[in-house]
Amino acid sequence: MNILLWHVHGSWTTAFVQGKHQYLLPVTDDRGPWGRGRARTWDWPESVREVPFEDIARTPIDLVVLQRPEELELLSMWAPAAVAPKVYLEHNTPTGDVPATRHPMADRDDLAIVHVTHFNALFWDCGGTRATVIEHGVVEPAARYTGELERLAIVTNEPVRRGRVTGTDLFPRFAAAAPLDVFGMGVAGLASERIAVFDDPPQAAMHAELARRRAYLHLCRWTSLGLSLIEAMTIGVPVVALATTEAVEAVPPDAGVLSTNVDALVDAALWLIESPEDARRLGAAGRAAARRRYGLDRFLADWDHLLEELCASR
């Protein structure tokens, strides 16, 4: 089928477009947020095709994957897409008055909401809208863990702007235990004597560098489950993480150390720095767990089941 979707979340889209369909991405001349087209730092197959805005109205569309409320307004310009079955993919945890947060697509009968974690599904109030969970899947990175560098790694986007949400205020406490390397977009403002930054590296290059670091830190207080965490586990990097949101489900006890006690996590990071064999043991367990739960075959099969059901009921 022809699936229309926007390039919003590069890592998630990288997994999604590995399927058997044709994936149509709107593109504008400025390649802005509503028309980014294909990714530049991820490897996507030829089945991902850029479609200029002016051509979408003449393009057959079988299903639309929405990821931002504003995308519904764009669909009104394109008759084939406007009447196609729709899925709203929810990447994020709610914000604001969380226990009472209503999803922007709540109480609709013209689409289904897909959450990427059970934690998100628990915390969003979707009203009467059909909602389901399809957990993340990842393309298995080529990199394999060596842990040769006695350094800690974090992958996060916009940590300076997002602050406490991404646990940015905690970074110096871990950097005091071991040098810290931060990868992602908008990380330049973090650079210091104990913190090195790598701004928006290509995905494969980033994976190769993660594999060399002794341990991976996941310090988000409030976020959906980061795909970079799953990728790090799949590479075999041991995890030290806040026991918040979906991380408590994603990281088994034998694959890393999770706690809400930051001092305990700093101690765990130092332990892994000083104990490479323990780090390798935890990383191997994490890799096995991530491959079982977040494998690409399961992910694509879950999506195909839902997409085929929605198109059949049209």
C-alpha positions in Angstrom: 0.0 0.0 0.0 1.0 3.7 -0.4 1.5 5.2 3.1 1.7 8.9 3.5 3.7 10.1 6.5 5.9 13.0 7.6 9.6 12.8 8.5 9.2 13.7 12.2 11.2 11.1 14.2 14.1 9.8 12.2 15.0 6.7 14.3 11.4 5.5 14.4 10.8 6.1 10.7 14.0 4.2 9.9 12.4 1.1 11.4 9.0 1.7 9.9 10.1 2.2 6.3 11.9 -1.2 6.3 8.5 -2.8 5.6 6.9 -4.0 2.4 5.0 -0.8 1.4 5.7 2.4 -0.5 6.3 5.3 1.9 5.5 8.8 0.6 7.0 11.7 2.4 5.9 15.3 1.7 8.7 17.6 0.7 8.8 21.4 0.3 11.4 23.6 -1.3 12.7 24.8 2.1 12.6 21.2 3.6 11.0 22.7 6.7 9.1 20.8 9.4 6.1 20.1 7.2 8.1 18.9 4.2 11.5 17.5 5.3 11.4 14.6 2.8 13.9 11.8 3.2 16.4 11.8 6.0 20.0 12.8 5.5 21.7 11.0 8.4 19.7 7.7 8.2 19.9 5.0 5.6 16.4 4.5 4.1 15.4 2.2 1.3 14.3 3.2 -2.2 10.7 2.5 -1.2 10.7 5.8 0.6 9.7 8.5 -2.0 9.6 12.2 -1.7 6.3 13.8 -3.0 6.1 17.6 -3.5 3.2 19.2 -1.9 1.6 20.1 -5.2 1.7 16.4 -6.4 0.1 14.8 -3.3 -3.5 15.6 -4.4 -2.9 13.5 -7.5 -1.1 10.7 -5.7 -3.0 7.5 -4.7 -2.9 7.2 -0.9 -4.0 4.0 0.9 -3.3 5.1 4.5 -2.0 8.1 6.4 0.3 8.1 9.5 -0.2 11.3 11.4 2.2 12.4 14.1 1.3 16.0 14.9 -2.2 17.5 15.3 -1.5 20.1 12.6 -1.1 17.4 10.0 -4.9 16.9 9.9 -5.2 20.5 8.6 -2.7 19.7 5.8 -4.7 16.6 4.8 -7.7 18.8 4.0 -5.7 20.1 0.9 -5.4 16.7 -0.6 -8.6 14.8 -1.4 -7.1 11.2 -1.7 -5.2 11.6 1.6 -8.1 13.3 3.5 -10.5 10.3 2.9 -7.9 7.6 3.5 -7.8 5.5 6.8 -5.7 7.3 9.4 -3.4 6.4 12.3 -2.2 8.9 14.8 1.2 7.8 16.1 1.9 9.2 19.6 5.6 9.3 20.3 5.4 11.4 23.5 4.3 11.4 27.1 1.7 14.0 28.0 2.7 17.4 29.4 1.0 19.8 31.8 -1.5 18.4 34.3 -0.5 14.8 33.5 -3.2 12.8 35.3 -5.9 14.9 33.5 -4.2 15.3 30.1 -6.6 14.7 27.2 -5.0 13.5 24.0 -5.6 16.0 21.0 -7.2 13.1 19.1 -9.5 12.0 21.9 -13.1 11.1 21.2 -12.7 10.6 17.4 -14.1 7.8 15.3 -12.1 8.6 12.1 -8.7 7.4 13.2 -6.9 5.1 15.6 -4.2 6.2 18.1 -1.0 4.1 18.3 1.2 4.6 21.3 4.8 3.5 21.2 4.9 2.4 24.9 2.4 1.1 27.4 3.5 3.9 29.7 2.3 6.4 27.2 -1.0 4.6 26.8 -1.5 4.5 30.5 -1.0 8.3 30.9 -2.8 9.7 27.9 -6.6 10.0 28.2 -7.8 9.2 24.7 -11.5 9.2 25.5 -13.5 7.1 23.1 -10.8 6.9 20.3 -9.6 3.5 19.5 -6.1 3.2 21.0 -3.5 0.5 20.9 0.2 0.0 21.6 2.9 -1.1 19.1 6.2 -1.1 20.9 9.3 0.2 19.2 11.4 -1.8 16.8 15.0 -1.0 15.7 17.2 -1.8 12.8 20.0 -3.7 14.5 23.1 -1.5 14.5 26.2 -3.0 12.8 28.4 -1.8 15.8 29.3 -4.2 18.6 30.3 -3.4 22.1 34.0 -3.1 23.0 33.7 -0.7 26.0 37.4 0.2 25.4 37.0 3.8 26.5 36.5 4.5 30.2 33.8 7.0 29.4 30.0 7.3 29.7 27.7 8.0 26.8 24.4 9.8 26.5 22.2 10.3 23.4 19.7 13.1 23.6 18.3 15.9 21.5 18.0 19.5 22.7 19.3 18.9 26.2 20.1 22.5 26.9 16.6 23.7 25.9 14.8 20.8 27.6 16.8 20.9 30.8 15.3 18.9 33.7 13.1 16.9 31.3 16.2 15.2 29.8 18.0 15.2 33.2 20.6 17.7 31.9 21.1 19.0 35.4 22.4 15.6 36.4 25.1 15.4 33.7 27.8 17.1 35.9 27.3 14.6 38.7 28.1 11.7 36.4 30.9 13.6 34.6 32.6 13.9 38.0 32.7 10.1 38.2 33.9 9.6 34.6 34.3 11.6 31.4 30.9 12.0 29.7 30.2 12.1 25.9 26.9 13.5 24.8 25.6 12.8 21.2 22.6 14.4 19.6 21.1 17.6 18.2 21.6 20.9 20.1 24.3 19.6 22.5 27.0 22.2 21.8 26.2 24.3 24.9 27.1 21.4 27.2 30.8 21.2 26.4 33.1 21.5 29.4 36.4 20.0 30.7 34.6 16.7 31.6 31.8 16.7 29.0 32.5 16.3 25.3 29.8 16.8 22.7 29.1 15.3 19.3 26.4 17.4 17.5 24.0 15.5 15.2 26.4 12.8 14.0 25.3 10.3 11.3 23.6 7.4 12.9 26.0 4.6 11.9 29.0 6.8 13.1 27.3 7.4 16.4 26.6 3.7 16.9 30.3 3.0 16.3 31.2 5.5 19.0 28.7 4.3 21.5 30.1 0.8 21.2 33.5 2.1 22.4 32.1 3.7 25.6 32.0 1.7 28.8 28.3 2.4 29.7 25.2 4.2 28.5 23.3 6.7 30.6 19.5 7.3 30.3 18.7 10.2 32.6 15.3 11.4 31.3 12.9 12.2 34.0 9.8 12.4 31.8 9.9 11.1 28.2 8.8 8.4 26.0 11.2 5.5 25.6 14.2 6.8 23.6 15.1 4.6 20.7 18.7 5.4 21.3 18.4 3.5 24.6 17.2 0.4 22.7 19.9 0.8 20.1 22.6 1.1 22.8 21.3 -2.1 24.4 21.2 -3.9 21.0 24.9 -2.9 20.5 25.6 -4.5 23.9 26.3 -1.3 25.9 25.3 -1.7 29.6 22.7 0.8 30.9 22.6 3.0 33.9 19.1 4.7 34.0 16.6 6.5 36.0 13.8 4.1 37.0 11.2 6.3 35.3 8.7 6.0 32.5 9.1 2.9 30.2 12.8 2.3 31.1 11.7 0.1 33.9 10.1 -2.3 31.4 12.8 -2.0 28.7 15.9 -2.7 30.8 15.8 -6.0 32.7 17.5 -6.3 36.1 20.4 -8.2 34.6 21.0 -5.7 31.8 21.7 -2.6 33.8 21.2 -0.6 36.9 17.9 1.4 37.4 17.1 3.6 40.3 15.5 6.9 41.3 18.4 7.4 43.7 20.9 9.4 41.7 23.8 8.7 44.1 23.2 5.0 43.5 23.3 5.5 39.8 26.6 7.5 40.0 28.0 4.6 42.0 26.8 2.1 39.4 28.4 4.1 36.6 31.7 4.2 38.5 31.5 0.4 39.2 31.1 -0.3 35.4 34.0 2.0 34.6 36.2 0.1 37.0 34.8 -3.4 36.2 34.9 -4.0 32.4 34.0 -7.7 32.8 30.8 -6.8 34.7 30.0 -4.1 32.1 30.4 -6.7 29.3 28.1 -9.2 31.2 25.4 -6.6 31.7 25.7 -5.4 28.1 25.3 -9.0 26.7 22.2 -9.5 28.7 20.8 -6.2 27.5 21.5 -7.0 23.9 19.7 -10.4 24.2 16.7 -8.7 25.8 16.5 -5.9 23.3 16.7 -8.3 20.4 13.8 -10.3 21.8 11.5 -7.4 22.6 12.4 -4.8 20.0 13.3 -6.8 17.0 12.4 -5.4 13.6 10.4 -8.5 12.4 8.0 -8.2 15.4 7.6 -4.5 14.9 6.8 -4.7 11.2 4.4 -7.6 11.7 2.5 -5.7 14.4 2.2 -2.7 12.1 1.1 -4.7 9.1 -1.6 -6.4 11.1 -3.1 -3.0 12.1 -2.7 -1.4 8.8 -4.3 -4.2 6.9 -7.2 -4.3 9.4 -7.8 -0.6 9.0 -7.8 -0.7 5.2 -10.0 -3.8 5.2 -12.6 -2.0 7.3 -12.7 1.1 5.2 
